[in-house]
């Protein structure tokens, strides 16, 4: 029983030269494309059909939404829309049906269904949950109920070591915040070579 739980995976159409550009600068565009395509496919396979939540894909660019050669047909999809990452996440939180929502990225090779379940369970004591990354960002953000504070993502320095701290600073003491497992995402060559998931 998923108790109205919504899991949203933010995905990018796996097009050569358009995904994992920081990683591509270190290992080459083809290797970065292969890594992203495989890690996204594996993640969706691990978590997409879990009965503990309803999984959706939030797709960018919007024109790739209906590309059935890329996305599994059994999962609902929605466009991410315009704007920076904060604007796209805020729109996703706003537009989904009632119930707790967790958003994750698609470049975390070690992420399992149990990691996601622990995040949902954390809502028992918290209004928001974050999955921190060692680089100062976050691989997961979840909210128990909406609406969100309007300025939650204001002036967040995305793709930097400040992303999580900036988001938390916007919250202040307005909400009870919890943290779940720390996981690595793969942003550059050093991350890639440290991982055991070279594809």
C-alpha positions in Angstrom: 0.0 0.0 0.0 1.5 3.3 -1.0 -0.7 5.6 1.2 -0.8 8.3 -1.5 3.0 8.5 -1.8 4.4 10.1 -4.9 7.9 9.5 -6.1 9.2 11.6 -9.0 12.4 10.9 -10.9 13.9 13.9 -12.7 15.3 12.6 -15.9 16.9 14.1 -19.0 16.5 12.6 -22.5 19.8 10.6 -23.0 21.1 12.5 -26.0 24.8 12.4 -26.9 26.4 15.7 -25.9 23.4 16.9 -23.9 23.7 14.9 -20.7 26.3 14.9 -17.9 28.3 17.7 -19.5 30.6 18.2 -16.5 31.3 14.4 -16.5 31.8 14.5 -20.3 34.5 17.1 -20.0 36.5 14.6 -18.0 35.7 11.2 -19.6 34.4 12.1 -23.0 30.8 12.6 -24.3 30.3 9.0 -25.4 31.3 7.5 -22.1 29.2 10.1 -20.2 26.2 9.4 -22.4 26.6 5.6 -21.9 26.9 6.1 -18.1 23.8 8.3 -17.9 21.7 6.1 -20.2 22.5 2.9 -18.2 22.3 4.4 -14.7 18.9 5.9 -15.5 17.6 2.7 -17.0 18.9 0.7 -14.0 17.4 3.1 -11.4 14.0 3.1 -13.1 14.1 -0.7 -13.1 14.9 -0.8 -9.4 12.3 1.6 -8.1 9.7 2.2 -10.8 7.3 -0.6 -10.0 7.6 -0.7 -6.2 4.1 -0.9 -4.7 5.1 1.4 -1.8 4.7 4.5 -4.0 3.5 5.7 -7.3 6.5 6.5 -9.5 6.4 9.2 -12.2 9.1 10.6 -14.5 9.6 14.3 -14.9 11.2 14.7 -18.3 13.4 17.3 -19.9 13.4 18.6 -22.6 9.7 18.7 -22.8 9.8 17.6 -26.4 11.1 14.2 -25.3 8.1 13.5 -23.1 6.5 11.1 -25.6 9.6 9.3 -26.8 8.5 5.7 -26.1 11.9 4.4 -27.4 13.5 5.9 -24.3 11.0 5.9 -21.4 9.2 2.8 -20.1 5.5 2.8 -21.1 4.2 1.7 -17.7 5.2 4.9 -15.8 3.3 8.2 -16.1 5.4 11.1 -17.4 5.2 14.8 -17.0 7.3 17.6 -18.5 9.6 19.5 -16.2 8.9 22.8 -18.0 10.9 26.0 -18.1 13.2 27.6 -15.5 16.1 26.5 -13.3 16.0 23.4 -11.2 14.2 25.1 -8.3 11.4 26.4 -10.6 11.0 22.9 -12.1 10.9 21.2 -8.7 8.5 23.8 -7.3 6.1 23.2 -10.3 6.2 19.5 -9.8 5.4 19.7 -6.1 2.6 22.1 -6.8 1.0 20.1 -9.6 0.8 16.6 -8.1 -2.2 15.2 -6.3 -2.3 15.4 -2.5 0.0 13.2 -0.5 3.7 13.2 0.4 6.1 13.8 -2.6 9.7 12.8 -3.0 11.8 14.0 -5.9 15.1 12.3 -6.8 17.7 12.7 -9.5 18.7 9.9 -11.9 22.5 9.9 -11.5 22.9 8.2 -8.1 24.1 4.6 -8.9 23.8 3.4 -5.3 20.2 4.4 -4.8 17.9 1.6 -3.9 14.2 1.3 -3.1 15.0 1.1 0.6 16.7 4.5 0.5 13.4 5.9 -0.9 11.3 4.1 1.6 13.4 5.5 4.5 12.8 9.0 3.1 9.1 8.5 3.1 9.1 7.1 6.6 10.9 10.2 7.9 7.8 12.2 7.3 6.4 10.8 10.5 8.5 13.3 12.4 9.3 15.9 9.7 7.7 18.2 7.2 10.6 18.1 4.7 13.3 15.5 4.1 16.6 15.9 2.3 19.1 13.3 1.0 22.4 15.1 1.2 25.3 14.5 -1.1 29.0 14.8 0.0 29.5 17.7 -2.4 27.1 20.0 -0.6 24.1 19.3 -2.8 21.2 16.9 -2.3 20.0 13.9 -4.3 16.5 13.8 -2.7 14.0 16.4 -1.5 10.6 15.5 -0.1 7.6 17.3 1.4 4.9 15.8 3.5 2.2 18.3 2.5 1.8 21.4 0.4 1.9 24.3 -0.3 5.6 24.9 0.0 7.1 28.2 1.1 7.2 30.5 -1.9 10.8 31.4 -1.5 12.1 27.8 -0.9 14.3 27.8 -3.9 15.1 31.5 -4.1 18.7 32.4 -4.9 19.9 28.7 -4.5 23.3 28.2 -6.1 22.5 25.1 -8.0 25.3 22.7 -9.1 27.5 24.0 -6.3 28.6 23.1 -2.8 26.0 25.6 -1.5 22.8 24.1 -2.9 21.7 22.3 0.3 22.7 25.1 2.6 21.0 27.8 0.5 17.8 25.8 0.5 17.9 25.2 4.2 18.6 28.9 4.8 15.4 29.8 2.9 13.4 27.5 5.2 14.7 29.0 8.4 12.6 27.5 11.3 9.3 27.3 9.5 9.4 23.6 8.9 10.7 20.5 10.7 13.5 19.2 8.5 14.9 15.7 8.5 17.8 14.0 6.7 18.1 10.6 5.2 21.1 8.7 3.8 24.0 10.5 2.2 24.6 9.3 -1.3 27.0 10.3 -4.1 25.8 11.5 -7.4 28.2 11.3 -10.4 29.0 14.8 -11.6 32.6 14.6 -12.8 35.4 12.2 -13.6 36.6 11.9 -10.0 33.1 10.8 -8.9 33.0 8.4 -11.8 36.3 6.7 -11.1 35.5 6.5 -7.4 32.3 4.6 -8.1 32.0 0.9 -8.9 29.5 1.7 -11.6 31.6 2.6 -14.6 29.6 1.6 -17.7 
